[in-house]
Amino acid sequence: MEASQGQKFSYETTLAKRNIKLLRLLAGKTLGEGASLLGISRKQMEDIEATRNYGCYLNLDTLINVSKKYDVPVESLLVENASWVEHIK
């Protein structure tokens, strides 16, 4: 699915960004703690989670790193209502 007019990110990228943020929050981690877990700066974490017309694009390395650290399948980061939500709580 392509990005809507006026949107920087595609639907799938937006889903992944929201899921990354949800994983962090469900794990009880602050933005700084989530960044530290992934080995990135707090600013980079903010950019990863940003879904508006700013922030960064996600790369495969980031998705794989999130997948490993939170023990969820990479493909589940790209769907709504992922099964891991109950696993993390």
Rosetta constraint file for C-alpha pairs under 8 A:
AtomPair CA 1 CA 10 HARMONIC 6.59 0.50
AtomPair CA 1 CA 11 HARMONIC 6.29 0.50
AtomPair CA 1 CA 12 HARMONIC 7.30 0.50
AtomPair CA 2 CA 10 HARMONIC 5.27 0.50
AtomPair CA 2 CA 11 HARMONIC 6.86 0.50
AtomPair CA 3 CA 7 HARMONIC 5.80 0.50
AtomPair CA 3 CA 8 HARMONIC 6.59 0.50
AtomPair CA 3 CA 9 HARMONIC 5.52 0.50
AtomPair CA 3 CA 10 HARMONIC 3.93 0.50
AtomPair CA 3 CA 11 HARMONIC 6.15 0.50
AtomPair CA 4 CA 8 HARMONIC 7.98 0.50
AtomPair CA 4 CA 10 HARMONIC 7.22 0.50
AtomPair CA 7 CA 52 HARMONIC 7.30 0.50
AtomPair CA 7 CA 53 HARMONIC 6.14 0.50
AtomPair CA 8 CA 52 HARMONIC 7.24 0.50
AtomPair CA 8 CA 53 HARMONIC 5.18 0.50
AtomPair CA 8 CA 54 HARMONIC 7.47 0.50
AtomPair CA 9 CA 13 HARMONIC 5.90 0.50
AtomPair CA 9 CA 14 HARMONIC 6.14 0.50
AtomPair CA 9 CA 51 HARMONIC 7.26 0.50
AtomPair CA 9 CA 52 HARMONIC 7.99 0.50
AtomPair CA 9 CA 53 HARMONIC 7.59 0.50
AtomPair CA 9 CA 57 HARMONIC 7.53 0.50
AtomPair CA 10 CA 14 HARMONIC 6.19 0.50
AtomPair CA 11 CA 15 HARMONIC 6.20 0.50
AtomPair CA 12 CA 16 HARMONIC 6.23 0.50
AtomPair CA 12 CA 78 HARMONIC 5.81 0.50
AtomPair CA 12 CA 79 HARMONIC 7.60 0.50
AtomPair CA 13 CA 17 HARMONIC 6.16 0.50
AtomPair CA 13 CA 57 HARMONIC 7.60 0.50
AtomPair CA 13 CA 58 HARMONIC 7.11 0.50
AtomPair CA 13 CA 78 HARMONIC 7.41 0.50
AtomPair CA 14 CA 18 HARMONIC 6.16 0.50
AtomPair CA 14 CA 51 HARMONIC 5.79 0.50
AtomPair CA 15 CA 19 HARMONIC 6.02 0.50
AtomPair CA 15 CA 77 HARMONIC 7.20 0.50
AtomPair CA 15 CA 78 HARMONIC 5.78 0.50
AtomPair CA 15 CA 79 HARMONIC 6.56 0.50
AtomPair CA 15 CA 80 HARMONIC 6.88 0.50
AtomPair CA 16 CA 20 HARMONIC 6.07 0.50
AtomPair CA 16 CA 77 HARMONIC 4.99 0.50
AtomPair CA 16 CA 78 HARMONIC 5.02 0.50
AtomPair CA 16 CA 79 HARMONIC 7.51 0.50
AtomPair CA 17 CA 21 HARMONIC 6.36 0.50
AtomPair CA 17 CA 48 HARMONIC 6.29 0.50
AtomPair CA 17 CA 49 HARMONIC 4.98 0.50
AtomPair CA 17 CA 50 HARMONIC 7.00 0.50
AtomPair CA 17 CA 51 HARMONIC 6.72 0.50
AtomPair CA 17 CA 58 HARMONIC 7.98 0.50
AtomPair CA 18 CA 22 HARMONIC 6.10 0.50
AtomPair CA 18 CA 49 HARMONIC 6.48 0.50
AtomPair CA 18 CA 51 HARMONIC 7.53 0.50
AtomPair CA 19 CA 23 HARMONIC 6.01 0.50
AtomPair CA 19 CA 77 HARMONIC 5.78 0.50
AtomPair CA 19 CA 78 HARMONIC 7.74 0.50
AtomPair CA 20 CA 24 HARMONIC 6.34 0.50
AtomPair CA 20 CA 49 HARMONIC 6.86 0.50
AtomPair CA 20 CA 66 HARMONIC 7.28 0.50
AtomPair CA 20 CA 77 HARMONIC 7.11 0.50
AtomPair CA 21 CA 25 HARMONIC 6.23 0.50
AtomPair CA 21 CA 49 HARMONIC 5.83 0.50
AtomPair CA 22 CA 26 HARMONIC 5.96 0.50
AtomPair CA 23 CA 27 HARMONIC 6.09 0.50
AtomPair CA 23 CA 70 HARMONIC 7.31 0.50
AtomPair CA 23 CA 85 HARMONIC 7.64 0.50
AtomPair CA 23 CA 88 HARMONIC 7.28 0.50
AtomPair CA 24 CA 28 HARMONIC 6.48 0.50
AtomPair CA 24 CA 29 HARMONIC 5.48 0.50
AtomPair CA 24 CA 30 HARMONIC 7.40 0.50
AtomPair CA 24 CA 31 HARMONIC 7.77 0.50
AtomPair CA 24 CA 34 HARMONIC 6.07 0.50
AtomPair CA 25 CA 29 HARMONIC 5.72 0.50
AtomPair CA 25 CA 30 HARMONIC 7.22 0.50
AtomPair CA 26 CA 85 HARMONIC 7.81 0.50
AtomPair CA 26 CA 88 HARMONIC 6.12 0.50
AtomPair CA 26 CA 89 HARMONIC 5.90 0.50
AtomPair CA 27 CA 88 HARMONIC 6.25 0.50
AtomPair CA 27 CA 89 HARMONIC 7.06 0.50
AtomPair CA 29 CA 33 HARMONIC 5.48 0.50
AtomPair CA 29 CA 34 HARMONIC 5.68 0.50
AtomPair CA 30 CA 34 HARMONIC 6.03 0.50
AtomPair CA 31 CA 35 HARMONIC 6.15 0.50
AtomPair CA 31 CA 42 HARMONIC 6.44 0.50
AtomPair CA 31 CA 45 HARMONIC 6.92 0.50
AtomPair CA 31 CA 46 HARMONIC 7.46 0.50
AtomPair CA 32 CA 36 HARMONIC 6.13 0.50
AtomPair CA 32 CA 41 HARMONIC 7.67 0.50
AtomPair CA 32 CA 42 HARMONIC 5.27 0.50
AtomPair CA 32 CA 45 HARMONIC 7.97 0.50
AtomPair CA 33 CA 37 HARMONIC 6.13 0.50
AtomPair CA 34 CA 38 HARMONIC 6.42 0.50
AtomPair CA 34 CA 45 HARMONIC 7.48 0.50
AtomPair CA 35 CA 39 HARMONIC 6.06 0.50
AtomPair CA 35 CA 40 HARMONIC 5.10 0.50
AtomPair CA 35 CA 41 HARMONIC 5.67 0.50
AtomPair CA 35 CA 42 HARMONIC 5.35 0.50
AtomPair CA 35 CA 44 HARMONIC 7.56 0.50
AtomPair CA 35 CA 45 HARMONIC 5.49 0.50
AtomPair CA 36 CA 40 HARMONIC 5.99 0.50
AtomPair CA 36 CA 41 HARMONIC 7.00 0.50
AtomPair CA 36 CA 42 HARMONIC 7.73 0.50
AtomPair CA 37 CA 69 HARMONIC 7.30 0.50
AtomPair CA 38 CA 65 HARMONIC 6.73 0.50
AtomPair CA 38 CA 66 HARMONIC 6.91 0.50
AtomPair CA 38 CA 69 HARMONIC 7.22 0.50
AtomPair CA 40 CA 44 HARMONIC 6.24 0.50
AtomPair CA 40 CA 45 HARMONIC 6.88 0.50
AtomPair CA 41 CA 45 HARMONIC 6.37 0.50
AtomPair CA 42 CA 46 HARMONIC 6.23 0.50
AtomPair CA 43 CA 47 HARMONIC 6.24 0.50
AtomPair CA 44 CA 48 HARMONIC 6.14 0.50
AtomPair CA 45 CA 49 HARMONIC 6.23 0.50
AtomPair CA 46 CA 50 HARMONIC 6.03 0.50
AtomPair CA 46 CA 55 HARMONIC 7.41 0.50
AtomPair CA 47 CA 54 HARMONIC 7.45 0.50
AtomPair CA 47 CA 55 HARMONIC 4.05 0.50
AtomPair CA 47 CA 56 HARMONIC 5.25 0.50
AtomPair CA 48 CA 55 HARMONIC 6.26 0.50
AtomPair CA 48 CA 56 HARMONIC 5.74 0.50
AtomPair CA 48 CA 57 HARMONIC 7.09 0.50
AtomPair CA 48 CA 58 HARMONIC 6.75 0.50
AtomPair CA 49 CA 55 HARMONIC 7.53 0.50
AtomPair CA 50 CA 54 HARMONIC 6.70 0.50
AtomPair CA 50 CA 55 HARMONIC 5.20 0.50
AtomPair CA 50 CA 56 HARMONIC 7.60 0.50
AtomPair CA 51 CA 55 HARMONIC 7.02 0.50
AtomPair CA 58 CA 62 HARMONIC 6.46 0.50
AtomPair CA 58 CA 63 HARMONIC 7.21 0.50
AtomPair CA 59 CA 63 HARMONIC 6.60 0.50
AtomPair CA 60 CA 64 HARMONIC 6.12 0.50
AtomPair CA 61 CA 65 HARMONIC 6.05 0.50
AtomPair CA 62 CA 66 HARMONIC 6.18 0.50
AtomPair CA 63 CA 67 HARMONIC 6.06 0.50
AtomPair CA 63 CA 74 HARMONIC 6.34 0.50
AtomPair CA 63 CA 77 HARMONIC 7.75 0.50
AtomPair CA 64 CA 68 HARMONIC 6.17 0.50
AtomPair CA 64 CA 74 HARMONIC 6.18 0.50
AtomPair CA 65 CA 69 HARMONIC 6.14 0.50
AtomPair CA 66 CA 70 HARMONIC 6.00 0.50
AtomPair CA 66 CA 71 HARMONIC 7.99 0.50
AtomPair CA 67 CA 71 HARMONIC 5.52 0.50
AtomPair CA 67 CA 72 HARMONIC 4.97 0.50
AtomPair CA 67 CA 73 HARMONIC 5.78 0.50
AtomPair CA 67 CA 74 HARMONIC 5.31 0.50
AtomPair CA 67 CA 77 HARMONIC 7.97 0.50
AtomPair CA 68 CA 72 HARMONIC 6.80 0.50
AtomPair CA 72 CA 76 HARMONIC 7.00 0.50
AtomPair CA 72 CA 84 HARMONIC 6.50 0.50
AtomPair CA 73 CA 77 HARMONIC 7.26 0.50
AtomPair CA 74 CA 78 HARMONIC 7.59 0.50
AtomPair CA 75 CA 79 HARMONIC 7.33 0.50
AtomPair CA 76 CA 82 HARMONIC 5.71 0.50
AtomPair CA 76 CA 83 HARMONIC 7.60 0.50
AtomPair CA 76 CA 84 HARMONIC 7.70 0.50
AtomPair CA 77 CA 82 HARMONIC 7.38 0.50
AtomPair CA 81 CA 85 HARMONIC 7.46 0.50
AtomPair CA 83 CA 87 HARMONIC 7.34 0.50
AtomPair CA 84 CA 88 HARMONIC 6.15 0.50
AtomPair CA 85 CA 89 HARMONIC 6.60 0.50
